[in-house]
Each structure stands twice: as C-alpha cells, then as structure tokens.
Amino acid sequence: MILPDFLKKGDKVGILSTARKIDKRDIEPALGQLESWGLQPILGPTIDLECNQFAGSDEDRIQDFQNMLDNPEIKMIWCARGGYGTVRIIDALDFTNFSKQPKWIAGYSDVTIIHSHLHTLGYATLHSPLVMDYMNTTKEAYQSFQDMIFGKYSECKIAASKENRIGEATGRLIGGNLSILYSLSGSVSVMNTKGKILCIEDLDEYLYHVDRMLQGLKRSGMFEGLSGLIVGGMTKMHDNTIPFGKDAKQIILDAVRDYDFPVVFDFPFGHIEDNRTLLFGAEATLKASSTEVTLKYV
C-alpha cells in the first residue's frame, strides 16, 4: 500500500466538490484554518458552480478533479462536501499521473467511492471531515486532521461501549459510508476485505435498510476473513410505523454473528461532530477490552 508524502508548510491543497454544489462562503472558515497551518488552499472551479443539485455538470466535476490529480503542485485534494454525485464521475478519472506522484485525497461520506477505488489501486487515503464541516466539528476532530496530514498520527483511545465484542485485530483500515459500500457491490471499486479492519458509518437511514445493506455485504463475502469491524456514527436512524424490532447496533451484531472478529461501536468518526480522521490503507492494531478501545497505527 502506497502512502503519499505527508504535507509540509507551503504546500498547496486543492479544494473541490465531486458531488453536491457548495457556496464558497460556507468553506471560508476552513480555508482560513488551512492558511493558519501554513498551507495554500487552491479553489477549483466546482466551488460556487451549480447544475441542479450538483457542483457543476459531470464533465465540470471530472475536469476539476482531473486537473487537481494531474497538477504536481497540489499535494492534497480535500473534498468540500458530500451528498451524491461522485459515482457519476469515478470511472472517467485517469489516475496515471496520480500514480507517478500520489497525493492525499481527503473527505468522507460520498467520498467513500474514491477511498474504495484508490484502495483497489493500492493507495492510502484520508477519511476526514469535509471542508464545509469546519464550524460543526469538534476541536479534537480537527486536531486529528491536522496531525494526520502532517504525519503526526497517533493512537486513538476511547471508553468501551457495552455492546462491543472484545478481542484484538490487526490489518489495514478500510471502509467508509455503509450505503456507499453497499452501492459499489459488483463494481471495479469493491475492496478485498480479507485480513482487514472494516470501518462503517451512516446517516439518515431506515433500520430495515441498514439490515438489507449488511445482509448484502455478508452475501457478497465482505465479512469472510475480516480481521475486525469498527462502527462509527449510525446517526439519525429511522423506523417504520411497524417497528423493525432492533436498533442499529443489534442489526450489526446479528449480521456478523457467524464470525468471531472483534466489533467496536461508537468510534469517533462519521456523520457526527467528533469525526476523527482515519488513515485508510494503513496497517493498524485494534484492541477492544471490556473497558476501553485502542486503535493504533503500526
């Protein structure tokens, strides 16, 4: 797995949207934060661009991302927002120049498509807050992002949730948004999960749909040989008038009951304010005891 070079002061960071439209005014606080870290934000033309709900047409978003990939002065591409739309452009992107000079791709939610696709190509990425999240993200989450992009990553230690399945696991971190991972089934962007630690999170889903997605991942073999499972925010879940009968945690435990890998809940990442940055593709060790959980990069 190839890790791009970590950033240093003076480096340029490309800012764009692969999905929904975004107003520059909504990201100005984050741009100021980048500058305070000694970095130079470079805005792509998809910022402030509008085509219905998207940040410009598919062609606009393809061209913006491609230009950032091919520009050797851009050391990281930080996605401004998620929503929907990245799947419409991923197959048109050419990673030839990127492979000669890899750079960090950072973001989460709809950006899961890029995380998964690049993992299949052998490159590490950053599951991180989006540019637009700055005003609604904890100081701890933004500190983890700053530390990570400058190569100062360290272990994350949290209190154990009572639903956790204790144990230890070692493997490369992979994953992202559950709905996106489910939607990639059968495509060229599907990751090999064997021996790895899968991270999942989601937002605004019906409980029966969560069950359907997990059963889909199970049937496609994504839990076979998995080393560990980390569950972040399962935020704003919904139920029907006739209840499903289980909450999100119970649904997950039911889906993986045939496997013996450790399962950790309430990890600080996903559609929550404390969205810590994860280094996808890096080798990590997960230790889950009855009292605490530790994730440490090897």
Buried (B, 14 or more C-beta within 10 A) or exposed (E): EEBBEBBEEEBBBBBBBBBBBBEEEBBBEBBEBBEEBEBBBBBBBBBBBBBEEBBBBEEBBBBBBBBBBBBEEBBBBBBBBBBBBBBBBBEEBEBEEBEEBBBBBBBBBBBBBBBBBBBBEEBBBBBBBBBBBBEEBBEBBBEBBBBBBBEEBEEBEBEBBEBBBBBBBBBBBBBBBBBBBBBBBEBEBBBEBEEBBBBBBBBEBEBBBBBBBBBBBBEBEBBEBBBBBBBBBBBEBEEEEEEBEBBBBBBBBEBBEEBEBBBBBBBBBBBBEBBBBBBBBBBBBBBBEEEEBBBBBE
